[in-house]
Amino acid sequence: MRLTQLQPVVRARGGFASVCLDVSRAAEDADQRLRLRWKALIRQLRADGAPDRLIDRVAQRALEPTGHGGALSRFVVATDDDVLLDTLLPRVDERADYGHFGPLPHLMPLLREWAAMSPYVLVKVDHTGADIASVDATGLDTEVWQSEGGHDVIHKVPGGGWSHRRYQSRVEDSWERNVEQVVKNLDTIVASHVGGPVFLVGEPYARSVVQATATGRLAERLIDLGHGSRAAGSSDKNVEHLIGDHLAAARRATKERRLARLAEQSVRPDGVAATSLDDVLSALREAAVETLILVDRSESSESSDVLWAGPQPLAIGLSEQDVKGLGVDEVYEDRLDEVLLRALIETDGDLELLDEPSALVPDGVGGLLRFDTGSSSS
């Protein structure tokens, strides 16, 4: 979960209004429900001290039609000067809507949703070509292409004898060249569009040609699901379930690899890992955290775990005095997770959220480091 795109948000100066709002349109009374939910958030923002002009600015964005159906969340972060973030995601986290006003942006509601999503490419192939869909991590932004071979003979016909076998061979050669063109187009798409796996479905012979022809990054990312059709109007729910299962398994495997690496590095004298809050803070201040490992133990908008921060994202500490000791005069107290995320985003780090406590990170936070900071856990 690379967070670079959020750097303009954490580098801005507040106060910040941060809102996560259920904007689903499934029910007939969706508009009324949306306005009731928004009124509840207005009360929260005002209780935090948000000025009415800023609340009005957020409302203009949050209540705009989305152009999408289904269960959706809308995330808006704004200051008096600008709307810094306005994004839609499928609503996978059923926690209550969230509204906060303060000196720092609050991004955890967004990152919880991101943690459950992955980009991918889906290829439906047959002897004439392929339909290719590149799906971003949200599932709401999809680019679709058609790859057609353009050869003259594409259908097999009944018959027998020597002349039939020669014709049959010509058909299969045409099929193979059509599918080879699909692979060339796929190479271009994979190189220039979203990451993640490339799922392959469709006719068995066409799939076998794609697998035999694919090389490099395409071959590494290719996963044959063995199902599906290009036929107009076809819908294969089994393919959707298989894709969901593969993506979830890949996320679990990534998490397990990171935890295994943390366990290995934390016991080495020269290990590049941090397993205490003190060491994580030190590493973040040095831009040394490659991946922040954070136990997501906040079930509500309130949290008893707090840190201190200054206007610059890397001015962070356990106390007000710690931050002022970095030469900062203006200091804020805020949630531990939000302070850590702000510094992580600033330094182009990655995030791994844990659903439950781990003995590897007794403080609920750890890190895989880019280099040894001299204070890494051992």
N, C-alpha and C positions, 0 to 999 in steps of 0.2 A: 504494500500500500504506500506508494510514493506520494509525498505530500507537497512537492515543490509548487504546485499550482496555487497553494494557499499562502505563499509567502507575501503577496501584496496585502493580504488581510492582517497578518501578524505584524507587519512593518508599519501599518497605519497607526495614527494616534486617535484615541477615543475621547469620550466614552462610546461604547459599543452597545447597540441593541442586537442581541442574538436570539433568533426565533426558529423553532422547529414546529411546523404546523401541519396537521393532517388535512390535506386538501382533496381527499378522495371524493369521487363523484358517482359512486355506485348507487346510492339511494335516491329516491324521488325528491326528498326534502334536503338534498345535499347542500344547497345554498344556505338554507336556514341553519343547518348544523354547523357549517363553516363559520358563519357569523357569530354563533354562540361560542364556538371554540375561540375565535379571535377576541371576543369580549373578555373571556377569562384571561387571555394572555395580556390584554391591555391592563387589567388590574395588577398583574404581576410586574409588568414593566413600570407602571407608575409607582408601585410600592418600592421598586429599586431606585426610583428617582429619575426615570427617563422623561425628558421634556416632550410635551405634546407634539411639537413639530416633527420630532424624530419618530414618534409613534405613527404619525400620519404618513411619513415617508415609507416606513416599513409596511403599513397597511396597503399602500398603493401597489406594492409588489406582491405581498403575500396573498392578496385577494384577487389578483388578476386571473382570468381563465388560463388553465394550463395547456389546453389542447390535447390532453391525454385522459383516458378513462382509467378505471381500476383504482386500487389502493395506492395512494401517493403521499409522500411527505415533501414539504417545501421548506428549504433552509434559506434564511435571509439574515445577513449580517450587514448593519449599516451604522454610519456615524452621521453627525450633523452635516458633513461635507459630501458624503457619497454613499451609494449602495455598493458595498464591497463584494458581496456574494449573494447570488440568487440562483439556486439550483434545485432540481427535482430528482427524486429517487423513488423507486418502488418502496412502499412502507413495509419493512420487514421487522422493525422494532416496535412492539405494541405498547411501549411505555407512553406515559401521558405527554401531551404537547408541552413544549418547553419555551419559556421566555425569560431573558435575563438582560439587565442593563448594568454595565460596570466599566472599569478602566481597561479591561482586557476582553477580547472576543472569546466566546465559548463555542468550541468546535466539536466536543465529544459526541453530541447527538448525531452529527454528520458522520463522524468517523466510525461510529458503531454500525451505521448502515453500510458504509464503504467496506468494512471488514468482512461482510457477508456476500460480497459481489466480486465477479471476475469477468474480464473480457474474453471473447472467443470468436472463432470463425467457424461457420457451418457450411459445408459443401455437400450439395445433393447432386450426384453425378450419374449419368447414363451414357449410352453409346453416342448420343448427339452432342453432348457437352455437359454443362453444369450450371446450377444456380448457386451463387456464393453470397453469403450474408456475413458481414463484419459487424459484430455486436459489441458496443462499448460496455464498460463495467456496470453501468446503471441499467442496461437492458432497454433504455428508452431511445437510444440513438443508434440506428441500424442503417448501414449502407448495403445496397444489394446490387449485384452484377449478374449478368448472364454471359457465360462463355460458350460459344458455339464453334464447332470445328469447321463447318462449311464444306465438307466433302460430299461428293454426289451420291454415294451409295450408303444408306444408313439402316436399311431393313433387311432382315433375312427372309427368304421365301422358301416354301416347301418344294421338294423335288429330290432327284437323285442322280447318280452317274458322275462320270468324270467332269462334265461341264458344270454340274452343280457344285462339285467340290472346289473347282477353280473359282466360281462365283462366291462361294462361301468364304474362301480365303481372302478374296478381295474385300468382302464386307468386313471381316474381322480386322484387316489392315486399316480400313477406313475408320473403324471404331477406335483402334489404337491411336491413330493420328489425332482424332478428335480429342481423346482424353489427354494425350500429350500436350495439346494446346491448352487444356484446362490447367495442367500443372504449371505451364509457363505463366499463365495469368495469375495463378495462385501465388507463385513466387513473388510477383510484383505486389500483390495485395498484402501478403504477409510482411514484406519488407517495409511497406509504407503506411500500414494501418495498425489497429489495436493489437496488443500482445495476447498472450494466452494460447490455449490449445487450438488446433484445427481439427474439428470433428468431421468425419467422412461417413456419408450414408449414400445408399443408392444401389444400382445394379452390381452384382458380384464381380463380373468381368471388368467393368469400368473401375471399380474400387481397386481391383488387383493391379491394373495398369497404373493407377495413381500411386499406389504404394511402391511399385517397382521403379517408377520414374522419378519420384520425389527425392531431392537431395538437400543437404545443408540444413538451414533452419526449418524449412518446411518439413523435412523428414523427421527432425527431432520433435516437432510439435504435433505431428499427425497422429490421430487416434481414430481407428476404424470402429464405428459403432455397429456396422453390419445391417442397418435398417434404413427405411425411408424411401421416398419416391419423389420424382419431379412432376408427377401428373398434376394437372390443374385441379385445384380444390382438395388435394390430398392433405390430410392432417394426421400426423403420427405422434400421439401423446407419449408413446413409449420413448421416442427420441428425446422429447423434452425432459422426461424423467431421467433418462440415461445421462444427458448433458448435466442436469442438476447434480446427479450423484457423482459424476466425474469431477466437477468443479469443487464440490464440497470435500471430496477425498483429497484433491490436490491441495486445498487450503489446510486440511488437517496434516498432510504430510509436510508441508512447509513449516507449520508450527512445531511439529515433532522434531524436524531437523534443527530448527533454531534452539529449541530447548536442549537437545542433545549437545549442540555446539556450546551452549552456555555452560552446561554441566562439565564438559571437557575442559573448556578454557578456564573455568573458575578454580580448578585444582592445580593448574600449571603455574609454576613460578613466573613464567613469562607470558601468562595467559592474557588475552585481550578481552576481558569481560568485567562487568561491574555487577555486583549482586547486593549492594546496599544503596539506600537513598543518598547517603553522603557521596559515595563514589559516582553515582549517576549524575548528581549535580555538578561535581567536578568535571566529569567527562563532557557533559553538555556545554559547560562554559568554554571548553577547549575545542568544541565542534568535533569531538571524537566518537560520538555515538552513531554507529552504523544502523542499528536496529534497537529501538526502545521496546522492552518487554514490560507490559503494564497489565496488572490485574484490574479488570473493570469491575470494581466492587461498589460502585455508586448506583443504587437503585432509584434515586430520585434526584431532584435538582439541588438537594443539600448534601454537603459532604463535610465530615469532621476533619478531614485531612487537608491542610492548607500549607501553602508556601508563600514566599514573598518575591516580588519582581519589580523591576524598574521599567522605564519606557522602552529600553532596548531589550529584545527577547532573551539575550544571554545574560542579562543582569538578574540572576536568580539566587535564592538562598533560603536557609531554614528560618531565618529571622530578619526583622527589619534591619538590625545592625549588620548582618551578613551582607545585605545588598548595599547599604550605605558604605560599607567598607570597600566596595568596588568603585567608589567615586560617584555614586548616584544619590541625588538629593530627593527626587520624587519616587516614592515607594508605594506599592500596592500589595494588599493581602488578597489572595484568591485561591480557588480550589487547586489542590496538588496536581490533578491530571491536566487541567487547562494550562497551568504554568509550565509543566514539563512539555506538553504538546507544542506550545508556542516556541520554545527553544528548539525542539526537534525539527519543526517545520523550517525555522530560520536556517538550520544547518543541513538541510536536505537529507534528513534521516528517514528511516522507515519505521513502521509501527507494527507490533504484534500484540493483539489484545488477548488476554487469558480470561476465560469465563469463571475460573475458580482459583483459589490460592494455590501456590506452588512452594514447596520447600526450597526450591532454587532461589526464590526471591522473597525472603521473609518479610521485607518491608513493602511487598506488593509491587516492586519496581526493580528492574535490572536492565542491563544493556549489553549488546555485542558491540565491540569497539572497533574503530578503524585502525587504531594504533595504541600502544601502551602509554597510558598517561602518567605512570608512576604511582598512581593510587588505586589501580585496578585490584579487585578482590583476588586473593590467592589462598 
